[in-house]
Amino acid sequence: MSAVSYTRGSFQRARASGGSARSWRRRAWTAFVTALLVLSACSNDDTPAAGDGDESPTEIVVSMLEDADTLDPTFGQTFGGRYVFANMCEKLYDITVDLEIIPQLAADLPEVSEDGLTVSIPLRRDVVFNDDEPFDAAAVKTSLDRHREAAESARAGELAPVTNVETVDDYTVELTLSEPYAPLTAILADRSGMIMSPAALEELGDDFTQDPVCVGPYTVAERVVGDRIVLEKSDVYYDADQVNINRVVMRPIPDATVRVANLRSGELDIVDRLPTTDYAQLENEDGIVVDSVASLAYDSIVLNLKAGPFEDASVREAFELALDPAEINTNVYNGLHTPTCQPFPVTGPYFLENLACTARDVNEAQALLQQAGVDTPVPVDLLLLNDTLSVRRAELIQAQAADAGFEVEVRPAEVGTLIDDAAAGNFDGVILTWSGRVDPDGNFATFQHTDGGQNFGGASDPDIDAAIEEARAVTDTEQRAALYADAWQLAMDRHAQVSLMSPNILVGWRDGVEGFEMLPDGLLRLKGVSLTS
């Protein structure tokens, strides 16, 4: 009966809110009706489940590789959170399958002044938040200011060049920048561009994650951490006619074997990440559709430069020389991913075609450790996400590194623990899968700039920072590509991050799922999707 306690809690919060009467009445009524429905379902064992009988199914169940850390876009740091946000918290901009940036809550692409320091964004006029409060320039300013200024905001670094946000009129916002900032539009196509209901923010503050309200096809109805996040269709969404499924159940299932078994049994309609070990077999099974999509994602090992063995650059270089990403891809992932030594996706215009990657050289690694004067084996605490194939990969890294004189302790952790330990510097190396961004700055600066949001290892070099900042200020693609190539070479020479691979997105779904397409960012978009069985 956890759903009942959730809806009662929502009812009480709605009644006690300091927002508008319309806001609390709407929330109260929604909570009341939902509670009645749940109570009815619990008291009548003969009530048909969604999709029973002759009507089209109205509930879809999908897997998540990891749970969300928080459902607050200002503070979220995990892919699991972005996965949920894609269906309940729209952004000023979005991307297409061809990686084109398009307006979403904005009415058009930004207008940028000649000096690059003023950015004007027109807004849609046919939109309300899912609490029926108006979407306008004042609401956009409220969210952007919160992203920029809230204590411990995970978005502050992304929006650091934005010094001011003003409302020009009811449906236009103007951003003032400290310097030209080419990545801005792409950044506003992610969590920094997510706009939250000011009424809900005023009511809940830092507890917004408990009852998040945005503009989107769905709204959060229930969350049981580690088990499920349930979304329900919004009846005030501006494009509700394109939302064909009434209820979405998202289940975090880190075990790859369980995800595949549940897809085969029909308990899952979509599996967001198929294991490479099962992909070929599923490709030939009746009733299941699979696809492999080149992604923006990037897997690497971030090394801790502030404490432990990797304070020494020679030890970092030795560790990198000990590893063989191609062997990892072959032995763990059946060769279905793409080994890489750069953060720029192969499908994008910034990919470095002629970049020379470091080849495994155990003898050179041993020589570097000897020159560094460290005792071997060198102990390494390796933090990683606790899922089946990630652990297998870490164990192969452990074996490869042992050949060169490292003793790697594999430490799997749930996503919340991983983020907490990484942010606290409680690791020697941490394996991160970065879901990727359209703009190269989001894949590079995030890890390598001193102020990067995922620079958990404390890497800091004024020359690399300056090179990144120079590339940010240029809008011409060819010029930016040349600048990023030079900057990335500096980063490679620092050895603060060991590149592993660009994982392809291996997704599977029942053939009764219609209209589904996975985009290169790996986020599940259910608008336009329907179920036929």
Secondary structure, 3 states (H helix, E strand, C coil): CHHHHHHHHHHHHHHHCCCCHHHHHHHHHHHHHHHHHHHHHHHCCCCCCCCCCCCCCCEEEEEECCCCCCCCCCCCCCHHHHHHHHHHCCECEEECCCCCEEECCECCCCEECCCCCEEEEEECCCCECCCCCECCHHHHHHHHHHHHHCCCCCCCCCCCCEEEEEEEECCEEEEEECCCCCCHHHHCCCHHHECECHHHHHHHHHHHHHCCCECCCEEEEEEECCCEEEEEECCCCCCHHHCCCCEEEEEECCCHHHHHHHHHHCCCCEECCCCHHHHHHHHCCCCEEEEEECCCCEEEEEECCCCCHHHCHHHHHHHHHHCCHHHHHHHHHCCCCEECCCCCCCCCCCCCCCCCCCCCCHHHHHHHHHHHCCCCCEEEEEEEECCHHHHHHHHHHHHHHHHHCEEEEEEEECHHHHHHHHHCCCCCEEEEEECCCCCHHHHHHHHHCCCCCCCCCCCCCHHHHHHHHHHHCCCCHHHHHHHHHHHHHHHHHHCCEEEEEECCEEEEEECCEECCCCCCCCCCCCCCCEECC
